[in-house]
């Protein structure tokens, strides 16, 4: 089984390891850990095999943080900014 087909059969349900999540977001594993230290991305729980698996919500958050950091937003402000966006989303959803 190729790496791609293995990922399709296992990755969609099991999530991605930190190295695959970092590659997906276009950052390094060290950067992912840095984001964890700053509380910008939740650190996933360990699965039954002892690996942390990043699911779509964590992958989206990694990409959001990377994009904002790349745009020059200080890491100290990114968490509040993303929380604010999430709040606005909830308000708009409630108005529908």
C-alpha positions as CSV (number, residue, x, y, z in Angstrom):
1,X,0.0,0.0,0.0
2,X,1.4,3.4,-0.9
3,X,1.8,6.2,1.6
4,X,-1.1,8.2,-0.1
5,X,-3.5,5.2,-0.1
6,X,-2.5,4.4,3.5
7,X,-3.3,8.0,4.5
8,X,-6.6,7.8,2.8
9,X,-7.6,4.6,4.6
10,X,-6.2,5.6,8.0
11,X,-5.6,9.3,8.0
12,X,-9.2,10.4,7.5
13,X,-10.3,8.7,10.7
14,X,-7.1,8.6,12.7
15,X,-5.7,12.0,11.9
16,X,-2.2,13.1,11.1
17,X,1.0,12.8,13.1
18,X,2.7,16.0,14.0
19,X,5.2,15.7,11.2
20,X,2.4,15.2,8.6
21,X,0.3,18.0,10.2
22,X,3.3,20.4,10.0
23,X,3.9,19.5,6.4
24,X,0.2,20.0,5.6
25,X,0.4,23.5,7.2
26,X,3.7,24.3,5.5
27,X,5.6,24.7,8.8
28,X,8.1,22.7,10.8
29,X,7.4,20.4,13.7
30,X,9.3,22.9,15.9
31,X,6.8,25.6,14.9
32,X,3.9,23.4,15.7
33,X,5.3,22.9,19.2
34,X,5.9,26.6,19.5
35,X,2.3,27.2,18.7
36,X,1.3,24.7,21.4
37,X,3.6,26.5,23.9
38,X,1.8,29.8,23.1
39,X,-1.6,28.2,23.5
40,X,-2.5,28.9,19.8
41,X,-3.3,25.3,18.8
42,X,-4.6,22.6,21.2
43,X,-2.3,19.7,21.6
44,X,-4.2,16.5,20.6
45,X,-4.7,13.6,23.0
46,X,-2.6,10.5,22.5
47,X,-4.3,7.7,20.5
48,X,-4.1,4.0,21.4
49,X,-0.7,3.7,19.6
50,X,0.8,6.5,21.7
51,X,0.8,9.1,18.9
52,X,-0.9,12.5,18.9
53,X,-3.2,12.7,15.9
54,X,-4.2,16.0,14.4
55,X,-7.7,16.1,13.0
56,X,-9.3,18.7,10.7
57,X,-10.0,21.2,13.4
58,X,-6.3,21.3,14.5
59,X,-5.1,21.4,10.9
60,X,-7.4,24.3,10.1
61,X,-6.1,26.1,13.2
62,X,-2.5,25.5,12.3
63,X,-3.1,27.0,8.8
64,X,-4.9,30.0,10.3
65,X,-2.1,30.7,12.8
66,X,0.6,30.2,10.2
67,X,-1.3,32.6,7.8
68,X,-1.8,35.3,10.4
69,X,1.8,35.0,11.6
70,X,3.0,35.2,8.0
71,X,1.0,38.4,7.6
72,X,3.0,39.9,10.4
73,X,0.4,39.5,13.3
74,X,2.4,39.0,16.5
75,X,1.8,35.5,18.1
76,X,0.6,37.2,21.3
77,X,-2.4,38.6,19.4
78,X,-3.3,35.7,17.2
79,X,-5.1,33.7,19.8
80,X,-7.4,36.6,20.7
81,X,-8.0,37.4,17.1
82,X,-9.0,33.9,16.2
83,X,-11.2,33.7,19.3
84,X,-12.9,36.9,18.2
85,X,-13.5,35.5,14.7
86,X,-15.0,32.4,16.2
87,X,-17.3,34.6,18.4
88,X,-18.4,36.6,15.4
89,X,-19.2,33.4,13.5
90,X,-21.4,32.2,16.4
91,X,-23.2,35.5,16.5
92,X,-23.9,35.4,12.8
93,X,-25.0,31.8,12.9
94,X,-27.4,32.7,15.7
95,X,-28.9,35.6,13.6
96,X,-29.9,33.3,10.8
